[in-house]
Amino acid sequence: MGATVRVVIVEDNQTFRETLELLLPLHAGIEVVASAEGGTDAIEACARLAPDVALVDYRMPGMNGAETTAAVRAASPHTRVVCLTASVTSEDVALVIEAGAVAWVTKDRSLDEIVTAIRDAAGAG
């Protein structure tokens, strides 16, 4: 594996967020550099840390995933966004991609699939 992929997790569900914080770094080449409960904290963390990837929940109170994606990309242009959601509609996908996300993955996918999406995003454009 090449360079370490630096990740910010953006997830309002504390249990799921903490689980990702614990499990993602068990995969070689993945480093969680910060986690945020919502969009505002994510923007600040990405502006400060310039992670390779932001793993952004779509359904959050306040800013949704599309709004957060656009703001993260403005604050940290090289950061790639992977949208993470429990359920997704084609309209949601279109909004997130239009906002600048490079991929989306549902929360019911295996951890290996989430890690693959993160690694693929880090290698994207």
Secondary structure, DSSP 8 states (H G I E B T S, - for coil): --S-EEEEEE-S-HHHHHHHHHHGGGSTTEEEEEEESSHHHHHHHHHHH--SEEEEESS-SSS-HHHHHHHHHHHSTT-EEEEEESS--HHHHHHHHHHTEEEEEETTS-HHHHHHHHHHHHH--
